């Protein structure tokens, strides 16, 4: 699926917002705001990886969960 629809993740607001484009070929831009005290950045060493950092483990894990929930496949057969 990735070869046909490469997902573009753009980090804005100084690491406070992630914009996900071209998820499964959709034109809609998915915007995920990070919780207070949490920053997101692209990994320097690894391609296609974003790093979520923060001092509070609960807020950091909730922000990572928000990114994951925004990319859930709904109303489609995920096996194909």
PyMOL commands that set and color helices and strands:
alter all, ss='L'
color gray80, all
select helices_A, chain A and resi 23-25+57-70
alter helices_A, ss='H'
color red, helices_A
select strands_A, chain A and resi 8-12+17-21+30-33+38-42+50-54
alter strands_A, ss='S'
color yellow, strands_A
deselect
rebuild
show_as cartoon
